[in-house]
Amino acid sequence: MPPVDTPMEPMQPPRDAAAPQGRTIDFHFNVDHCVNYACRVVRKARSAGKTVLVYTRDDGRRGRLDMALWTFSALDFLPHVTLPSPRAAQTPVWLSAEAQAQPRDLLLLLDDEPPPDFVRWFAGFERVIDVVSADADDRARARRRFKTYRDAGLAPVAHEVGGP
């Protein structure tokens, strides 16, 4: 199991946005707490100077993440906004329920279903990570997303983050 402070591998070089076929989607499976894990991924991306878009249509999950980003670490400041926001242009981390036209460096997926027009949308990101808990229902939904992405010509890759 990877150390807690390194929930993701180094950011990859930018991919050709015109060629989404074969794009890697990293599935981080068996995460003990998706919101806390997302905070660690955001912290690591920000320490590498990357911008982040966290996508979830679940208002409750987005609200919990919003609060957690302010409180999960006394040593880290992770400025973020929920879109739409007049401060978005000056803020490195966005939380959104909508598939945004302006991609960031990292797309962090915390949603139960694939976003609309995901092949086109994913092409604008350097990296896409889908976070999956150890919950059986969440894993079943993730397997459906994995298959949907693979059937669309993308390259989902499973990473077991937690273990029994």
PyMOL commands that set and color helices and strands:
alter all, ss='L'
color gray80, all
select helices_A, chain A and resi 34-47+59-71+88-90+118-122+136-151
alter helices_A, ss='H'
color red, helices_A
select strands_A, chain A and resi 24-31+52-55+80-82+93-96+106-109+127-133+155-160
alter strands_A, ss='S'
color yellow, strands_A
deselect
rebuild
show_as cartoon
